[in-house]
Amino acid sequence: AERVITDPSLFPEYETVFFTTYRPYCDECEIGGKTYLWALQYNEGGYPRRMPKGKAFLQSSTGAPEAIDLGAEFDETSGLPPVSRAIEGAPPTSQGLLLMSKPAPVQRDLHRREK
């Protein structure tokens, strides 16, 4: 059964929450499983209205860091749920997801001082 064992990461400027799920192998004698990265709109649970541009980095129990391109992995036109490809291994049990993205633009005026 798939379960959430890590802390979610929130992007309030995009109204998006990212979290990982873990699905162990069905064979009791086999160690390991698959990890998936989910991206949901935090107030409605559907596809995010705007997806941040950038990458998510996740290191699973295999020790190999995985880079997930947010724009390419999460495409609403595919008709699939907002989940990434399967990553081999278990995710960390605490915060193990690093999201690198450009910040959302802010509505501030720039002031210039003339010499």
Summary of the structure (lengths in Angstrom):
residues: 115
radius of gyration: 17.1
end to end distance: 66.4
largest distance: 74.4
contacts: 271
relative contact order: 0.27
helix: 9%
strand: 36%
